[in-house]
Amino acid sequence: MNPKTFAVDIDGTITENGGGRIHLEALAALRHVKELGHNVIFVTGRSSVEGFLLSVFGGTTKIAVGENGGCITVDTNEHVLLGNIEQCKEAFQIIQDRIDNVVEKPVFPRMTEVVLERTFDLDLARKLVAKENLNVSLSDSQYAIHINSSGIDKGVGFKEIMKRLSISSDDVIAIGDSATDIPLFKIAKTSIALGNSFDDVKAQATMTVSAKAGDGVIEALDKLAPLISGV
C-alpha cells in the first residue's frame, strides 16, 4: 500500500468547533497517522507560517500551504509565493473606497493576500471586482474574507506540494469544512466534509461525517482506519 497524504484544513476542521483553539485529540490522531508512515499536511487560509509552526509543534509533516494556496512554507526561511500581494492590496483599496464596513482583519503577516473581517456584503464586493476587471478573487473561509490573486486556491497550492513530493492524487485524502476547501476536494481521490460544513461543501466531498470540527476529524480517521492502518 502506498503512503497516503492527508491535506487538512485548520480553522473549523482541527479547532474546537470554531473557537480557534486546536482540538488536541484531533491533532494527536493526525500525529498518529504520521507515525504510521503517511503525510499530514496543513492547507489553510491562515498564514503558511502558522501552518508550518503547527506542523513542527504538532509532530506532522513539516511543510504547509497557507493563504488559501497563495504561499507555501517548506522550511523555516523558505517560502514559495504563488500569489501577488500588490494586486490584492490594490483591489482592497478600491473595495474599501466603494463599499461600507470593509476592514482588514488583524492576522499573522501575509505574503500573497489581504485578509478582511466578515463585516461587509461579499456579493456586492464580487460584483465590483468583476466590474473593475480586478485580477483577484474573493473567498469566505468562515474565518475571514480573503482577497487572493485570480487563479489561486488551495488546490493550486497543494498541487505544488504534490510535485515536490511526487504525490499522486490517488493517494491524497482531503479534510475540510468550507467553500475554500472545495478546490482541494477536487484533486483528492478521497475528500471528507465535516458535520459543520454547509450543504454545498458536503455535496463536493466523497465522504461526510456527522461530528463537527476536531471531533469530525477523529470520526473521519476512524472510518479510514482500514485504509491507513498499514503502509
C-alpha positions as CSV (number, residue, x, y, z in Angstrom):
1,M,0.0,0.0,0.0
2,N,1.3,3.5,-0.9
3,P,1.5,6.0,1.9
4,K,-1.4,8.4,1.9
5,T,-1.1,12.2,2.1
6,F,-3.7,14.0,4.2
7,A,-4.4,17.6,3.2
8,V,-6.0,19.1,6.3
9,D,-7.6,22.5,6.8
10,I,-7.2,24.2,10.2
11,D,-10.0,26.6,11.2
12,G,-13.3,24.8,11.6
13,T,-11.5,21.5,11.0
14,I,-9.0,20.8,13.7
15,T,-10.2,23.5,16.0
16,E,-12.7,23.2,18.8
17,N,-16.0,23.9,16.9
18,G,-14.9,27.2,15.6
19,G,-13.3,28.6,18.8
20,G,-9.9,28.9,17.3
21,R,-8.1,26.6,19.8
22,I,-6.6,23.5,18.5
23,H,-8.5,20.3,19.3
24,L,-5.7,18.4,20.9
25,E,-7.3,15.0,20.4
26,A,-7.6,15.6,16.7
27,L,-4.0,16.8,16.5
28,A,-2.9,13.7,18.4
29,A,-4.9,11.5,16.0
30,L,-3.2,13.2,13.0
31,R,0.2,12.8,14.6
32,H,-0.5,9.0,14.9
33,V,-1.4,8.9,11.2
34,K,2.1,10.5,10.5
35,E,3.7,7.9,12.8
36,L,2.0,5.2,10.7
37,G,4.0,6.4,7.7
38,H,1.6,8.8,6.0
39,N,2.0,12.5,5.2
40,V,-0.2,15.0,7.1
41,I,0.0,18.5,5.6
42,F,-1.9,21.6,6.7
43,V,-3.6,23.5,4.0
44,T,-5.1,26.7,5.4
45,G,-6.5,30.1,4.9
46,R,-4.2,31.2,7.6
47,S,-0.5,32.1,7.1
48,S,1.6,29.3,5.8
49,V,4.0,30.1,8.7
50,E,1.2,29.4,11.2
51,G,0.6,26.1,9.4
52,F,4.3,25.3,9.4
53,L,4.6,26.1,13.1
54,L,1.7,23.8,13.9
55,S,3.3,21.0,12.0
56,V,6.5,21.5,13.9
57,F,4.9,21.5,17.4
58,G,2.2,19.1,16.4
59,G,4.5,16.4,15.0
60,T,3.1,16.3,11.5
61,T,4.8,16.7,8.1
62,K,6.9,19.9,8.1
63,I,5.5,21.7,5.1
64,A,2.4,23.8,4.9
65,V,0.2,25.5,2.3
66,G,-1.2,28.8,3.5
67,E,-3.1,31.9,2.4
68,N,-5.6,29.7,0.5
69,G,-2.9,28.3,-1.7
70,G,-1.0,31.6,-2.3
71,C,2.0,30.7,-0.2
72,I,3.8,27.5,0.7
73,T,6.3,27.3,3.6
74,V,8.8,24.4,3.0
75,D,11.3,25.4,5.7
76,T,11.8,28.0,8.4
77,N,13.1,30.6,6.0
78,E,11.9,29.1,2.6
79,H,8.6,30.2,1.1
80,V,7.1,29.6,-2.4
81,L,4.9,32.6,-3.4
82,L,2.2,31.8,-5.9
83,G,0.1,34.9,-5.4
84,N,0.8,38.6,-5.9
85,I,0.1,40.7,-2.8
86,E,0.3,44.0,-4.7
87,Q,-2.7,43.0,-6.8
88,C,-4.6,42.2,-3.6
89,K,-3.6,45.5,-1.9
90,E,-4.8,47.5,-4.9
91,A,-8.1,45.6,-5.0
92,F,-8.5,46.2,-1.3
93,Q,-8.2,49.9,-1.7
94,I,-10.8,50.0,-4.4
95,I,-13.2,47.8,-2.4
96,Q,-12.7,49.8,0.8
97,D,-13.4,53.1,-1.1
98,R,-16.6,51.9,-2.6
99,I,-18.2,49.6,-0.1
100,D,-19.1,50.2,3.6
101,N,-17.6,48.3,6.5
102,V,-14.6,46.9,4.7
103,V,-11.9,46.4,7.4
104,E,-8.6,44.5,7.4
105,K,-8.5,41.6,9.9
106,P,-5.6,41.6,12.3
107,V,-3.8,38.4,11.3
108,F,-0.3,36.9,11.0
109,P,1.6,38.9,8.3
110,R,0.6,37.8,4.8
111,M,2.9,37.4,1.8
112,T,0.4,37.0,-1.0
113,E,-3.1,38.0,0.1
114,V,-5.2,40.6,2.1
115,V,-7.5,39.3,4.8
116,L,-10.7,41.1,5.8
117,E,-13.2,41.0,8.6
118,R,-16.6,39.4,7.6
119,T,-18.4,42.7,8.1
120,F,-19.5,43.6,4.5
121,D,-21.6,42.4,1.6
122,L,-19.4,39.8,-0.2
123,D,-21.7,39.5,-3.2
124,L,-21.5,43.3,-3.7
125,A,-17.7,43.2,-3.5
126,R,-17.5,40.4,-6.0
127,K,-19.7,42.4,-8.4
128,L,-17.3,45.4,-8.0
129,V,-14.3,43.2,-8.7
130,A,-15.9,41.9,-11.9
131,K,-17.0,45.4,-13.0
132,E,-13.5,46.9,-12.5
133,N,-11.8,43.8,-14.0
134,L,-9.6,43.4,-11.0
135,N,-7.3,40.4,-11.3
136,V,-8.3,39.0,-7.9
137,S,-10.8,36.6,-6.3
138,L,-12.7,36.9,-3.0
139,S,-13.5,33.9,-0.9
140,D,-15.1,33.3,2.5
141,S,-13.3,30.8,4.8
142,Q,-15.9,31.4,7.6
143,Y,-12.9,32.7,9.5
144,A,-12.4,35.8,7.2
145,I,-12.8,37.1,3.7
146,H,-9.7,36.6,1.6
147,I,-8.5,38.6,-1.4
148,N,-6.3,36.4,-3.5
149,S,-4.8,36.7,-6.9
150,S,-7.0,35.2,-9.6
151,G,-6.4,31.5,-10.1
152,I,-5.1,31.0,-6.6
153,D,-6.8,28.5,-4.4
154,K,-6.0,25.6,-2.0
155,G,-6.0,23.1,-4.9
156,V,-3.4,25.1,-6.9
157,G,-1.2,25.5,-3.8
158,F,-1.4,21.8,-2.9
159,K,-0.5,20.7,-6.5
160,E,2.9,22.4,-5.9
161,I,3.4,20.1,-2.8
162,M,2.3,17.1,-4.9
163,K,5.0,18.0,-7.5
164,R,7.7,18.5,-4.8
165,L,6.9,15.2,-3.0
166,S,5.9,13.2,-6.1
167,I,2.4,12.6,-4.7
168,S,-0.4,11.1,-6.9
169,S,-3.9,12.4,-6.5
170,D,-4.9,8.7,-5.9
171,D,-3.1,8.9,-2.6
172,V,-4.5,12.3,-1.4
173,I,-7.1,12.5,1.3
174,A,-8.5,16.0,1.9
175,I,-10.4,17.0,5.1
176,G,-12.2,20.4,5.4
177,D,-15.3,22.3,6.2
178,S,-15.6,25.4,4.0
179,A,-16.0,26.5,0.4
180,T,-12.3,27.3,0.2
181,D,-11.7,23.5,0.7
182,I,-13.6,22.5,-2.4
183,P,-10.7,23.0,-4.9
184,L,-8.7,20.7,-2.6
185,F,-11.5,18.1,-2.6
186,K,-11.4,18.2,-6.4
187,I,-7.8,17.0,-6.7
188,A,-8.1,14.3,-3.9
189,K,-9.3,10.8,-4.5
190,T,-10.9,10.9,-1.1
191,S,-12.4,14.0,0.4
192,I,-14.2,14.4,3.7
193,A,-16.6,17.2,4.7
194,L,-17.2,17.6,8.4
195,G,-20.5,18.0,10.1
196,N,-20.2,21.8,10.4
197,S,-19.8,22.1,6.6
198,F,-22.5,23.8,4.5
199,D,-24.5,21.5,2.2
200,D,-22.8,22.8,-1.0
201,V,-19.4,21.8,0.6
202,K,-20.7,18.3,1.6
203,A,-22.0,17.8,-2.0
204,Q,-18.5,18.1,-3.3
205,A,-16.9,15.6,-0.9
206,T,-16.7,11.8,-1.4
207,M,-17.5,11.3,2.3
208,T,-19.2,13.2,5.1
209,V,-19.1,12.7,8.8
210,S,-21.7,13.9,11.3
211,A,-19.4,15.2,14.0
212,K,-18.1,18.8,13.8
213,A,-14.6,20.2,13.6
214,G,-12.0,18.3,15.6
215,D,-14.5,15.6,16.7
216,G,-15.3,15.2,13.0
217,V,-11.6,14.7,12.1
218,I,-11.5,11.9,14.7
219,E,-14.6,10.3,13.2
220,A,-13.2,10.5,9.7
221,L,-9.9,8.9,10.7
222,D,-11.8,6.1,12.5
223,K,-13.7,5.4,9.2
224,L,-10.5,5.5,7.3
225,A,-8.6,3.2,9.7
226,P,-8.7,0.1,7.4
227,L,-7.2,2.2,4.6
228,I,-4.3,3.7,6.6
229,S,-3.5,1.1,9.4
230,G,-0.6,-0.3,7.5
231,V,1.7,1.1,4.8
